[in-house]
């Protein structure tokens, strides 16, 4: 987690994008949530594809991959902050997940 937070001070944006991209592909939902939050804080829109892939991945067997929804919520907030407002992605996925649109509705607010 300290390595993720240290990226705030990284002078080379390419290194930050690369390391956050790797963190977004990690199995740890907590690490993914921290990486997503930092991507939003640093306005790294280059990570939108990685964020979308991580969102989808955490909907596969969600009770095991992200039981507290840390990753899914952080990713949804990051995507909203980065200007990715494709509600169809979230509506479809939330229906598939069975959350009755909780994630999608948070994006549309």
Secondary structure, DSSP 8 states (H G I E B T S, - for coil): -HHHHHGGG-S-HHHHHHHHHHHHTSS-HHHHHHHHHHHHHTT-GGGHHHHHHHHHHTTTTHHHH-TT-HHHHHHHHHHHHTT---HHHHHHHHHHHTSTTHHHHHHH-
